[in-house]
Amino acid sequence: MWYIYALRSFKDGHLYIGMSKNPEKRLVEHNSGMTKSTKLRRPFKIIYKEECLSRDNARKREKYLKSGCGREFLKKFMPR
């Protein structure tokens, strides 16, 4: 099973969208600075997680969530 997840930075509110078989483990990696692309924006929290049946489906959904329409969809899950 694959998952799509969206993280929100406590530091600057930035969104990071990714995919993983274990999103909770990935969150720990992001927050510990192991991920170069998010290292300077930590800490993060998961604001959205979605289960996908295959890696291919997860990749397509990730691509959508990274689009303008997908980011608008994710705004519903962000606290104000």
NORLIN-V56026 format. One record per residue. RES is the residue in one small letter. SS is DSSP state (2 for helix, 1 for strand, 0 for the rest). PHI is phi in degrees with one decimal (NA if undefined). Layout:
res:ss:phi
RES:SS:PHI
RES:SS:PHI
This chain:
res:ss:phi
m:0:NA
w:1:-111.5
y:1:-130.6
i:1:-103.0
y:1:-137.9
a:1:-124.3
l:1:-110.0
r:1:-119.8
s:1:-78.5
f:0:-70.2
k:0:-70.6
d:0:-136.1
g:0:80.3
h:0:-61.3
l:1:-98.4
y:1:-126.0
i:1:-117.9
g:1:-148.8
m:1:-137.5
s:1:-165.7
k:0:-80.8
n:0:-140.1
p:2:-64.2
e:2:-67.1
k:2:-65.5
r:2:-63.2
l:2:-59.8
v:2:-60.7
e:2:-64.1
h:2:-61.8
n:2:-72.1
s:0:-91.3
g:0:86.8
m:0:-77.5
t:0:-106.9
k:0:-56.8
s:0:-71.1
t:0:-119.1
k:2:-54.2
l:2:-83.9
r:2:-107.9
r:0:-72.0
p:0:-85.6
f:1:-121.5
k:1:-136.3
i:1:-77.3
i:1:-107.1
y:1:-154.2
k:1:-145.3
e:1:-137.8
e:1:-86.3
c:1:-127.5
l:0:-78.1
s:0:-144.3
r:2:-63.2
d:2:-61.9
n:2:-63.7
a:2:-63.4
r:2:-62.7
k:2:-64.8
r:2:-68.5
e:2:-60.9
k:2:-59.9
y:2:-63.2
l:2:-65.3
k:0:-83.0
s:0:-81.1
g:2:-59.1
c:2:-64.2
g:2:-65.5
r:2:-67.1
e:2:-62.4
f:2:-59.2
l:2:-69.6
k:2:-60.0
k:2:-65.0
f:2:-98.4
m:0:-97.0
p:0:-65.0
r:0:-96.2
